[in-house]
Amino acid sequence: MEWTFAENKTFENTLAELGLENPNLVQEIALRLPGKTIEQIQTHYDALVKDVEMIELGHFDETLEKYGGCTTSHIVSHDDPHVSLNSYNPQAQPHRVPRRSPTPWTDEEHE
């Protein structure tokens, strides 16, 4: 099941517009994406929820960038083995970006 960049953008914009509490969310998205079935939309939504949960737990890497990002082919595929969440390892250390030392404020910035 492949999603184009435009389809994914419509999906995300509809989620933002209608809110996750909308009881007819999947059906409303289907109205805006006539080429997608209810099942495809639900699968895409479930993948998003799992990705967000992983990110919130601090377990993320470059494979998650493929969900909503613009790949070279502008297609997001849930069949891609690199996007699979089956490789999720809860014991893995979360990816951490090293922080720089802070720059002290100048006297002018304090005024």
Secondary structure as GFF3:
##gff-version 3
##sequence-region A 1 111
A	DSSP	beta_strand	2	4	.	.	.	ID=ss1
A	DSSP	alpha_helix	5	18	.	.	.	ID=ss2
A	DSSP	alpha_helix	25	32	.	.	.	ID=ss3
A	DSSP	alpha_helix	38	56	.	.	.	ID=ss4
A	DSSP	three_ten_helix	62	64	.	.	.	ID=ss5
A	DSSP	alpha_helix	65	68	.	.	.	ID=ss6
A	DSSP	beta_strand	75	77	.	.	.	ID=ss7
A	DSSP	three_ten_helix	85	87	.	.	.	ID=ss8
A	DSSP	alpha_helix	107	110	.	.	.	ID=ss9
###
